Amino acid sequence: MHNGRYPSSQTICRQELPNGVVVLAYENFASQSVAVEGVIWAGALAETRATAGLANFTAASLMRGTHKRSFDQIYEELESVGAALSFSGGVHNSGFAAHGLVEDLGLMLDIAADVLRQPAFPEDQVLKVRKQFLTSLQMRANDTGRMANLAFHELVYNGHPYGRASSGYLETISQLTRQDLADFYANFYGPQGMIVTIVGAVKAEDAIASVNAVWGDWQNEGQKLITAVPDMPRPETLLRTHVPMPDKQQADIRLGLPGPLRSAPDYLDASLMNSILGVFGLMGRIGLKVREEQGLAYYAYSQLSGGLGPLPWIAAAGVAPTAVDQACQSIHDEIARIQNEPVSADELADNQAYRTGSMPMALETNSGLADIITDMEVFQLGLDYLVEFPDKIRAITPERIQAAAQKYLSTEQLGVAVAGPVL
């Protein structure tokens, strides 16, 4: 897929319905399939510590039955045509994704709209979802990686919404009732700010008309929109925490600090810097040093999330408990090196080629296209983002990589969370 075939402002049709629903349609007649993605601004930002997990619990319960269809009916209707529909909750928003044959688009939208507009939250089904959540949380308590992640967020984002687990805690999930879900739904689910993206073998005007037919008259006068996220300063000094898990053979490390917003003008500089540091090849320089050269780690990488709020830059590694300090030191050394020395022209070119070359892969499926078009709307990147992306990546210089490393990374103002045996 060359630039001319990337979705752009020329080929993505964007329309806002009178009730606030934004519809994005992109025609792709390569196969007779269609993908739908939806976003509702009902996320964990609206929770407190005492209700942690509520947004996720609500989203997971939506498909458990509506006033018109039972849980079994919903699944039978979808399975009879080989279509899929799922709902999930997140920190900022909750959403749904559907895919199937284009002739079943009407059915998929009808069910998605029924689930979104008329959920019944049947008591017996809510109990089942709660049971699944509690099982997952018990598994988390026994997983060094998930516990290191949880401890990192609680350490670095103390008092901030990102410091709470959006999947909740045993004590919060076990207290949440059917009525709590129904109240959360009534407060936060509605058409205002909703995004629906349709990609596939359907004409754009037909896709928009189909969305209008099922959601155009949706109203929720009391809908609350929570989209603002507080800033989070980085830690003033090095913070450390250890979650003791004495029966484990491995220790997991999460080391990092709050990162740039996706909308930051130098976000792509920071993102490419992170590719060099902990993504490209077998997990970048950090992987090379900690895993390959020193043989310390089962895995080692870094990630930069780039969201609507100050999501973290994190370096992660899984090591033998005796190697924790050495692995942390090696990651520190790599942070210092990318801050203090310009990257070589070759290393930069390899990473640029990797980033521009992997973009078409993400666009090979309708679902991948729907994902990226939805992100362009969520993060207000502009509809020509994909067309401009390769040139923007190729324009990044060693100086800009170094500036991003100096601005967004630190070897002192970090949180370090370890989960595993205490030596």
C-alpha positions as CSV (number, residue, x, y, z in Angstrom):
1,M,0.0,0.0,0.0
2,H,1.7,3.2,-1.1
3,N,0.9,6.7,0.1
4,G,-1.8,7.4,-2.5
5,R,-3.8,4.4,-1.1
6,Y,-3.6,5.4,2.5
7,P,-6.9,6.6,3.9
8,S,-6.9,10.4,3.9
9,S,-9.2,13.4,4.1
10,Q,-10.0,12.7,0.5
11,T,-11.2,9.2,1.1
12,I,-12.5,9.1,4.7
13,C,-16.0,10.4,5.0
14,R,-16.6,12.2,8.4
15,Q,-20.0,13.3,9.5
16,E,-21.4,14.4,12.9
17,L,-25.0,13.6,13.6
18,P,-27.2,16.2,15.3
19,N,-27.0,14.3,18.6
20,G,-23.2,14.3,18.8
21,V,-22.3,11.0,17.3
22,V,-19.3,11.3,14.9
23,V,-19.3,8.8,12.0
24,L,-16.2,7.9,10.0
25,A,-16.6,5.8,6.9
26,Y,-13.9,4.4,4.7
27,E,-14.7,2.3,1.6
28,N,-12.6,-0.8,1.0
29,F,-14.0,-3.2,-1.6
30,A,-11.0,-5.6,-1.5
31,S,-13.2,-8.2,0.3
32,Q,-16.8,-8.6,1.1
33,S,-16.3,-7.9,4.8
34,V,-16.8,-5.0,7.1
35,A,-15.4,-3.8,10.5
36,V,-17.1,-1.5,12.9
37,E,-15.4,0.2,15.9
38,G,-17.1,2.4,18.4
39,V,-16.0,4.6,21.3
40,I,-18.1,6.0,24.2
41,W,-16.6,8.3,26.8
42,A,-17.4,6.1,29.8
43,G,-14.1,5.2,31.2
44,A,-12.3,4.5,34.5
45,L,-11.6,8.3,34.8
46,A,-15.1,8.5,36.3
47,E,-14.3,6.1,39.1
48,T,-13.0,6.5,42.6
49,R,-10.7,4.2,44.4
50,A,-13.7,2.7,46.2
51,T,-15.4,1.9,42.8
52,A,-12.3,0.9,40.9
53,G,-13.2,-1.5,38.1
54,L,-16.8,-0.1,37.6
55,A,-16.3,1.1,34.0
56,N,-14.8,-2.3,33.0
57,F,-17.4,-4.3,34.8
58,T,-20.2,-2.2,33.2
59,A,-18.8,-2.6,29.7
60,A,-18.3,-6.4,30.2
61,S,-21.9,-6.7,31.3
62,L,-23.6,-4.9,28.4
63,M,-23.8,-8.0,26.1
64,R,-25.2,-10.1,28.9
65,G,-28.8,-9.3,27.9
66,T,-31.0,-6.4,26.8
67,H,-34.6,-5.6,27.2
68,K,-35.2,-7.3,23.9
69,R,-32.6,-10.1,23.7
70,S,-31.2,-12.6,26.2
71,F,-27.5,-13.3,26.5
72,D,-28.0,-16.5,24.5
73,Q,-30.0,-14.8,21.8
74,I,-27.4,-12.2,21.2
75,Y,-24.7,-14.9,20.7
76,E,-26.9,-17.1,18.6
77,E,-27.8,-14.2,16.2
78,L,-24.1,-13.3,15.8
79,E,-22.9,-16.9,15.5
80,S,-25.5,-17.8,12.9
81,V,-23.9,-15.4,10.4
82,G,-20.3,-15.8,11.6
83,A,-20.1,-12.2,12.9
84,A,-18.3,-11.1,16.1
85,L,-19.1,-8.3,18.5
86,S,-17.3,-7.4,21.7
87,F,-17.4,-4.6,24.3
88,S,-14.5,-3.5,26.5
89,G,-13.8,-0.8,29.1
90,G,-10.8,1.4,29.3
91,V,-9.4,4.2,31.3
92,H,-10.7,7.1,29.1
93,N,-13.5,5.4,27.3
94,S,-15.3,2.1,26.7
95,G,-15.9,0.7,23.2
96,F,-17.0,-2.0,21.0
97,A,-15.7,-3.8,17.9
98,A,-17.5,-5.9,15.4
99,H,-16.7,-7.6,12.1
100,G,-18.4,-9.8,9.7
101,L,-19.7,-10.0,6.1
102,V,-21.0,-6.8,4.6
103,E,-24.5,-8.2,4.1
104,D,-24.7,-8.6,7.9
105,L,-23.7,-5.0,8.7
106,G,-27.4,-4.2,9.5
107,L,-27.6,-7.0,11.9
108,M,-24.3,-6.2,13.7
109,L,-25.3,-2.5,14.1
110,D,-28.8,-3.5,15.3
111,I,-27.4,-5.7,18.0
112,A,-24.6,-3.2,18.9
113,A,-27.3,-0.5,19.2
114,D,-29.6,-2.7,21.2
115,V,-26.8,-3.6,23.6
116,L,-25.7,0.0,24.0
117,R,-29.1,1.5,24.3
118,Q,-31.2,-1.1,26.2
119,P,-28.9,-3.2,28.4
120,A,-30.8,-5.0,31.1
121,F,-27.9,-6.0,33.4
122,P,-29.7,-9.3,34.4
123,E,-28.7,-10.1,38.0
124,D,-27.6,-13.7,37.3
125,Q,-25.4,-12.5,34.5
126,V,-23.9,-9.7,36.6
127,L,-22.9,-12.4,39.1
128,K,-21.2,-14.4,36.4
129,V,-19.2,-11.4,35.1
130,R,-18.2,-10.6,38.7
131,K,-17.0,-14.1,39.2
132,Q,-14.9,-13.9,36.1
133,F,-13.4,-10.6,37.2
134,L,-12.6,-11.9,40.6
135,T,-10.9,-15.0,39.1
136,S,-8.8,-12.7,36.9
137,L,-7.8,-10.6,39.9
138,Q,-6.8,-13.7,41.8
139,M,-4.6,-14.6,38.8
140,R,-3.2,-11.1,38.7
141,A,-2.1,-11.5,42.4
142,N,-0.1,-14.5,41.3
143,D,1.5,-13.0,38.2
144,T,4.8,-11.2,38.7
145,G,4.5,-9.1,35.5
146,R,0.9,-7.9,36.3
147,M,1.8,-7.1,39.9
148,A,4.9,-5.2,38.9
149,N,2.8,-3.1,36.6
150,L,0.1,-2.5,39.2
151,A,2.8,-1.5,41.8
152,F,4.5,0.8,39.2
153,H,1.3,2.7,38.5
154,E,0.4,3.0,42.2
155,L,3.9,4.3,43.0
156,V,4.3,6.8,40.1
157,Y,0.7,8.0,39.9
158,N,-0.1,8.2,43.5
159,G,-3.4,10.2,43.9
160,H,-3.9,10.3,40.1
161,P,-6.6,8.3,38.1
162,Y,-3.8,6.4,36.4
163,G,-2.7,5.1,39.8
164,R,-5.8,3.0,40.1
165,A,-6.3,-0.3,38.4
166,S,-9.0,0.0,35.8
167,S,-9.7,-3.7,36.3
168,G,-10.4,-3.0,40.0
169,Y,-9.4,-4.8,43.1
170,L,-10.8,-7.8,44.9
171,E,-12.5,-5.6,47.5
172,T,-14.0,-3.2,45.0
173,I,-15.3,-5.7,42.5
174,S,-16.9,-7.8,45.2
175,Q,-18.8,-4.8,46.5
176,L,-20.1,-3.5,43.2
177,T,-23.8,-4.2,42.6
178,R,-26.1,-4.5,39.6
179,Q,-27.5,-1.0,40.6
180,D,-23.9,0.5,40.5
181,L,-23.6,-0.7,36.9
182,A,-27.0,0.6,35.9
183,D,-26.2,4.0,37.5
184,F,-22.8,4.2,35.8
185,Y,-24.5,3.3,32.5
186,A,-27.2,6.0,33.0
187,N,-24.6,8.7,33.9
188,F,-22.0,8.1,31.2
189,Y,-23.4,6.2,28.2
190,G,-24.9,8.4,25.6
191,P,-24.4,9.8,22.1
192,Q,-22.4,12.9,23.1
193,G,-18.8,12.4,21.8
194,M,-19.5,8.9,20.6
195,I,-17.4,7.8,17.6
196,V,-18.4,5.1,15.1
197,T,-16.0,4.0,12.4
198,I,-17.0,1.7,9.6
199,V,-14.5,0.2,7.1
200,G,-15.2,-2.3,4.4
201,A,-17.2,-3.1,1.3
202,V,-19.9,-0.5,1.9
203,K,-20.5,2.9,0.3
204,A,-19.6,5.7,2.7
205,E,-23.1,7.3,2.5
206,D,-24.7,3.9,3.2
207,A,-22.5,3.3,6.2
208,I,-23.4,6.8,7.6
209,A,-27.1,6.2,6.9
210,S,-26.9,2.8,8.7
211,V,-25.4,4.4,11.8
212,N,-27.9,7.2,11.7
213,A,-30.7,4.6,11.6
214,V,-29.7,2.9,14.9
215,W,-28.1,5.8,16.9
216,G,-29.3,9.0,15.3
217,D,-32.3,9.4,17.7
218,W,-30.4,8.3,20.8
219,Q,-30.5,10.8,23.6
220,N,-29.3,10.9,27.2
221,E,-30.1,14.3,28.6
222,G,-28.2,13.5,31.8
223,Q,-25.0,12.2,30.1
224,K,-21.9,13.4,31.8
225,L,-18.7,13.7,29.8
226,I,-15.4,13.1,31.7
227,T,-12.5,13.6,29.3
228,A,-10.0,15.9,31.1
229,V,-7.0,14.2,32.8
230,P,-4.9,15.9,35.4
231,D,-1.2,16.3,34.7
232,M,1.3,14.2,36.6
233,P,4.7,15.6,37.5
234,R,7.5,13.0,37.4
235,P,8.9,11.7,40.7
236,E,11.3,14.2,42.4
237,T,13.7,11.4,43.3
238,L,14.1,7.7,42.6
239,L,11.1,5.8,44.1
240,R,11.3,2.1,44.6
241,T,8.8,-0.5,45.7
242,H,9.0,-4.3,45.9
243,V,6.0,-6.6,45.9
244,P,7.2,-9.8,47.7
245,M,6.2,-13.0,45.9
246,P,8.4,-15.5,47.6
247,D,7.3,-18.6,45.7
248,K,8.3,-17.2,42.3
249,Q,11.4,-18.1,40.3
250,Q,11.4,-14.8,38.4
251,A,11.3,-11.1,39.2
252,D,9.6,-8.6,37.0
253,I,10.8,-5.0,36.8
254,R,8.9,-1.9,35.6
255,L,10.9,1.3,35.6
256,G,9.7,4.6,34.2
257,L,8.0,8.0,34.6
258,P,5.0,9.9,33.2
259,G,5.4,10.5,29.5
260,P,4.2,12.9,26.8
261,L,0.7,13.3,25.6
262,R,-0.1,11.9,22.2
263,S,-0.8,15.4,21.1
264,A,2.6,16.8,22.1
265,P,4.3,18.4,19.0
266,D,7.4,16.2,19.5
267,Y,5.5,13.0,20.3
268,L,6.8,11.2,17.1
269,D,10.4,12.2,18.1
270,A,9.8,10.6,21.5
271,S,8.2,7.6,19.9
272,L,11.0,7.0,17.5
273,M,13.5,7.5,20.3
274,N,11.7,4.8,22.2
275,S,11.8,2.4,19.2
276,I,15.6,2.8,19.2
277,L,15.8,2.3,22.9
278,G,13.5,-0.7,23.5
279,V,11.5,-1.8,20.5
280,F,13.3,-2.3,17.2
281,G,14.9,-5.6,16.3
282,L,14.9,-7.8,19.4
283,M,13.6,-5.0,21.6
284,G,16.1,-2.3,20.8
285,R,19.2,-1.3,22.7
286,I,17.7,-2.4,26.1
287,G,16.9,-5.9,24.7
288,L,20.4,-6.1,23.2
289,K,22.2,-5.1,26.3
290,V,20.2,-6.8,29.0
291,R,19.0,-9.9,27.2
292,E,21.5,-10.6,24.5
293,E,24.9,-9.3,25.7
294,Q,24.5,-9.8,29.5
295,G,22.1,-12.8,29.3
296,L,20.2,-11.4,32.3
297,A,16.6,-11.3,31.1
298,Y,13.9,-13.5,29.8
299,Y,12.5,-10.4,28.1
300,A,13.5,-6.7,28.1
301,Y,11.9,-3.8,26.2
302,S,10.5,-0.3,26.6
303,Q,7.2,1.2,25.6
304,L,5.8,4.7,25.2
305,S,2.0,4.7,25.3
306,G,1.1,8.3,24.2
307,G,-2.4,8.9,25.3
308,L,-5.0,11.6,26.2
309,G,-3.2,12.0,29.5
310,P,0.4,11.5,30.8
311,L,0.6,7.8,30.2
312,P,4.1,6.4,31.2
313,W,7.3,5.7,29.4
314,I,8.2,2.2,30.9
315,A,11.1,-0.1,30.6
316,A,10.3,-3.6,31.5
317,A,12.3,-6.8,32.1
318,G,11.9,-10.2,33.5
319,V,15.0,-11.5,35.3
320,A,16.3,-14.0,37.8
321,P,15.8,-12.5,41.3
322,T,19.6,-12.1,41.7
323,A,19.9,-10.0,38.6
324,V,17.4,-7.2,39.5
325,D,20.0,-4.6,40.4
326,Q,22.2,-5.3,37.5
327,A,19.3,-5.2,35.0
328,C,18.1,-1.8,36.4
329,Q,21.7,-0.5,36.2
330,S,21.9,-1.6,32.5
331,I,18.6,0.1,31.7
332,H,19.9,3.3,33.4
333,D,23.1,3.1,31.3
334,E,21.0,2.9,28.1
335,I,18.9,5.9,29.2
336,A,22.0,7.9,29.9
337,R,23.6,6.9,26.6
338,I,20.7,7.9,24.4
339,Q,20.5,11.2,26.3
340,N,24.2,11.9,26.0
341,E,25.3,10.6,22.6
342,P,23.6,11.2,19.3
343,V,22.3,8.0,17.6
344,S,24.2,7.0,14.5
345,A,22.8,7.7,11.0
346,D,22.5,4.0,10.3
347,E,20.6,3.2,13.5
348,L,18.2,6.1,12.9
349,A,17.6,5.0,9.3
350,D,16.9,1.4,10.3
351,N,14.4,2.5,12.9
352,Q,12.7,5.0,10.4
353,A,12.4,2.2,7.8
354,Y,11.0,-0.1,10.5
355,R,8.3,2.5,11.5
356,T,7.3,3.5,8.0
357,G,7.5,-0.2,6.8
358,S,5.3,-1.6,9.6
359,M,2.5,1.0,9.0
360,P,1.1,-0.8,5.9
361,M,1.0,-4.1,7.9
362,A,-1.4,-2.5,10.4
363,L,-3.6,-1.4,7.5
364,E,-4.0,-4.8,5.9
365,T,-7.3,-5.7,7.6
366,N,-10.5,-3.7,7.9
367,S,-10.2,-3.9,11.7
368,G,-6.7,-2.5,11.6
369,L,-7.9,0.4,9.4
370,A,-10.9,1.0,11.7
371,D,-8.5,1.1,14.7
372,I,-6.2,3.7,13.2
373,I,-9.0,5.9,11.8
374,T,-10.7,5.8,15.2
375,D,-7.4,6.9,16.8
376,M,-7.1,9.7,14.4
377,E,-10.4,11.0,15.7
378,V,-9.8,10.3,19.4
379,F,-6.4,12.0,19.4
380,Q,-7.4,14.7,16.9
381,L,-4.5,13.8,14.6
382,G,-6.3,15.0,11.5
383,L,-7.6,12.8,8.7
384,D,-4.3,13.1,6.7
385,Y,-2.2,11.7,9.5
386,L,-1.4,8.4,7.6
387,V,-0.4,10.2,4.5
388,E,1.9,12.6,6.4
389,F,3.3,10.0,8.7
390,P,6.2,8.6,6.6
391,D,7.5,12.1,5.8
392,K,7.2,13.1,9.5
393,I,9.2,10.0,10.6
394,R,11.9,10.5,7.9
395,A,12.3,14.1,8.9
396,I,13.4,13.2,12.5
397,T,17.2,13.8,13.0
398,P,19.7,12.5,15.6
399,E,19.4,15.9,17.3
400,R,15.7,15.6,17.7
401,I,16.0,12.0,19.1
402,Q,18.5,13.3,21.7
403,A,16.4,16.3,22.6
404,A,13.4,14.0,23.2
405,A,15.5,11.6,25.3
406,Q,16.7,14.6,27.4
407,K,13.2,16.0,27.8
408,Y,11.2,12.8,28.5
409,L,13.6,10.4,30.1
410,S,15.5,10.5,33.4
411,T,17.9,8.3,35.3
412,E,17.0,9.9,38.7
413,Q,13.3,10.9,38.5
414,L,12.0,7.4,38.1
415,G,9.7,4.9,39.7
416,V,11.0,1.4,39.9
417,A,8.6,-1.5,40.8
418,V,9.8,-5.0,41.2
419,A,7.6,-8.1,41.9
420,G,9.2,-11.4,42.9
421,P,11.2,-13.0,45.7
422,V,12.9,-10.6,48.1
423,L,16.6,-11.6,48.5
